[in-house]
Amino acid sequence: MGLPNASGDLSTEVEVDAFRRLFPLRFFEKHLLESIRPDARPLGRARDTTIALGAVASANGSALAKIGSTTMLAAIKMEVMAPSIEIPDEGCIAIDFHMPPICSPIVRPGRPAEAAPVVAKQLSDTILSSGMINLKELSLVSGKAAWMAYLDIYCLDADGALFDAALLAAVAAFSHLEIPVVSLNDDGKIVLSEEQGLSDREPVNKEKRKVNLGSIPFSLTCILHKNYILADPTAEEESIMETSVTVVLDSSSQLVSLYKPGGAVLAYTSAIQDCIALTRQRVKELQKILEEAISGMEVD
């Protein structure tokens, strides 16, 4: 008796899947009428989020962040450099964002992903303008030596809201970052003690230390479609409803940036205010997740 029901359920699933593929916008709008999404989330809810610190043992700071299926691996490598003449008492941060072909079927081997430089520029602007890192903290000897922090973020699975996940991974990696010990070599240059075998020399900085983080930025991307606002869209939702707004707030809920890359839907003041309100809620969630990850790392 169970076979007919099972066959009927299978037939229904095939019909639903076919309708979803042939008429994706209509499929989503049917769900929006019920204030629900195909993955059963309410419109304003973000996907489950996790952070794992110390994901790359060879890095000075690293983190793996997941928002739903979207997965980002961030790693920081510290190098000693000569500071610029204009700002002799500050270090630098270099940010690169990578999208290998494994992360999405739309990324082709041998061709750079179109989204990669856009996300990299957003990340650089956000991290440097938020005040999260005081670049003077990266100075070793004014005018002679400073730290260059190379932050590389690898997208392992691109299932929507790439900037949100990349920023979260970057913030988590900086939370995990430890500044290495450096010493003077025979030529009087400051070098990493461990790499140069100078552990017996008097170190310039006495021990590994954490970076003091200022206002930590968190973001939320929302899709605008007609009168609906969908928080934390998947890649499928982004491809169908193309108007997005990304709000970045710091840990004090102050606006850092707002990004709207075109789109058919106009972002009225009321819609922007709703997006900011959703982001404020999301910031509290992300702060708690990050704090739990840091606490877990300290216990280990």
N, C-alpha and C positions, 0 to 999 in steps of 0.2 A: 504493500500500500504506500510505502514511502517513496517509491520510484517516480510516480507521476508528479508528486509535489516537488521532488528534487529537480525533475526535468523542467517543471514550470518555473521554479526559482532560477534555474540556469538560463532559461529562455528570457526571463525578465532582465537578468543581469546583462545579457548580451544586447538586448534592446536598449537598455539604459546606456551602456558603454558606446553603442553605435550612435545614439542621439547626442551623447557628450562630444564625440569626435566630429560629427557632421555639423552640429549647431551649438558650439561651445558657449557662445554668449547667451543664447536662450536657455541653455542648461543652467548656467550660473544665475541668471535672472529669476528663474523659477525658485531657486533656493533663497535668493535675496528677498523675495516676497514673503518668505517665512522667517526672515531675519536670522538665517542660518547659512552655513557654507557647506560645500560637499564633504569636507572633512569633519563636519559636525561642530565646528567652532562657532560661537557667536561672532558677530561682525567685528566687535571691538577687542577680541581676545587674541593675544599672540600665542605662538606655538610653544611647546615645552622647550625649555632652555637649560643647557648644562655647560659647565666650565670645568676643565681639568688642567691644573697648573703643572709645570715641569714636564711637558710632553716630549721635549727634545733635550736629552741629557747633555749634549755637546754645546748647547746655547747658554748664554748668561741669563737669559730669561725666556720663558716660552709658555704657551697655553694652547689648548684645543677648545674651541667654542662651537657649540651646536645650537641652532635655532630650528627646531623641527628637523628636517633632513639637511638643511644648509649647514655645511661644516667648514670651519676655517682653522688653519694651523698657523700660529704666529710665533716667530722666533727672533730673538734679539742677540746680536753679536757686538761686543764692545771692542773698539780699536783705538789706540792712542794716535792722535794727529797733532799737527801744528795749527793752532787757531788762526783765524784770519786777522789781518792788521786792523780792520775796522772794529771787530769785536774780540779783543784779545783775551777776555776773561769769560768766554762762553764756549760750550761745546756745540755739537750739531746732531741732528737726527735725520737719517736718510730712510725714506719709506718706499718700499716696492711691493706691488700686489701682483700675484701670479695666478693665472687661470689655465692650468694644463688641460689637455683634451679629455682627461678622465672625469673632469668635474661636470661636464654637460655635453649632450649630443650636438648642441649648436656651436661648440668650440671645435674647430677643425685642426688636425695636426699640421704643423708648419705655418699656421696663420695666427697672428696675435688676436686674442679676443678683444672685441670692440669695447667691452665694458671695463677691461683691466685698467687702462690709463685714466678713465673717468673716476673709478673707485679710488685709485691711488692718489689722485689730486684731491678728492674729497677728504680722504684720510689725512693727508699732509696738512691741508688747510685747517681741519678740525682739531687735530692734536696740537698743532703749533699755536693756534689762536685761542684755544680753551684755557691755556695757562696750567695745564696738567703737569707739564715738565718745566721746571725752572732751569734754563740752559746754563745758568751760572753754576749750578750744582755739578755740571759736567766738566768744569774747569779743574785742571790739576795744578799747573803753574802758569800764572797770567802771562800771556804773550809767548809762551814756550810750548806748553802741552795741554791738551784737552781731550775729552772723550768724543769719539764719533760712534753714535748708536745706530747700527744697521738693523732696521726692522723689516723683515720679510714675512709677508702673509701669503699663504698658499690656500687657494680655494679647492677643497677636496670634493665638495658636492654643492652645486649651484642651484638650489631649489628656492630662489626668491630672497628678497631683502638682503642682498649681498653686502651692502655697506653696513647695515646694522650688525651683522655677524662678524664682519671684518673689524669694525671698531671695537666690538666687545672682546674679540680675541687680542687685539692690540693693547687695550686697557689692561686685560688680565695678564698679558706678558710683561708689561711694565710693572704691574703689582708684584710679579714674581722675580723681577730683575735684581741681580746682585752685582754691584760694581766690583770688578776684580782688583787684586793687589798688584801694584806696579812698583818697580825699582829703577835705580839708575844703573845703566850698563857701563862698560869700560870707556865708552866714547862720551859719557855724560848725557846720554839720551834716556828718556823715560820709556820703559818697555814693560810688557806683561811679565811678572816674575816667573810664573809657572812655565810659560812658553820658552823663555830664554835660560831657564835653569839658574835663576838668580835668587832662589828662595833664601840663601844665606846672607844676602845683602840687606841693608837697612831699607825697608819699604818706604815709598813716598806717602802712600796711604796705608795705615797700620793694619787694616783688616777689611774683608769684604763688607760691603754695606748696602742697604736698601736705598732706593731713590725716594725722596719725599715727594709724594704726589699731591698736587694742588686740587683744583676743581676737576673732577673726573667727568668726562663727557659720555653720555649714553644717547642712543638714537632710536627712533621708531619710524618706519616707513609705512605710509597709509596709501591705499588706492582710493581715488575718488571716481564714483560711477553714478551718474544721475544724482539722486539725493542720498546715496549710500556712501559710507566710509568704512573701508575694510582695513583693519590693522594687520601688520605683518603678513603681506601677501606671499603666496607661493609663486613659483616660476610660471605655472599655468595661469594663475590669476593676473600676473603682470603682463603676460602675453596677450590676454583677451581684453583687459581693461587697462589701457595704457597711460592713464593720467595718475601720476604718483606725487606724493609730497613727503619729504623726509625732514623730520624735526629733530634737532640735537639740543638737548638740555644738559646742564652740568648737574653735579650732585646736590646743588642748592636750588635746583629747578629754574635756574636762570637760562634764558635763551642764548645758545651759542651760535646756531645757524639754522636757516630754513632753506631747503632746496626743492625746487619744482622744475624739472626738466621738460617744459612744454606740456603737451597733452591737449586733448579736445575739451576737457572740462575746466571751466574757470574756477579758480580757488577763491571763493568769496570769503569775506572776513569771518563769517560764522563757521564755515568749514575749517578754516585755519585754526580758529579757537578750539574747535572740537578735536582737531588733530593734536594740538598742544596739550589739551586735557588728557587725551589718551596717552600721550608721551609721559606726562607727569606720573600717571599710574604705572607705566612700564618702567620708569626710572627706579621707582621703589622696589619693584620686583627684581630688576637687574642688580641693584645695590645689595639686596639680600643674598642673591645667588653668588655674587662675587665675594661677599664677606664669608659665606659658608665655605667657598672654595679655599680662601686664604686660611681660615681657621682649620680646615681639614689638613692643609699642607703643614701647618705649624704643629699639629698633633702628631703627624707622621714623622 
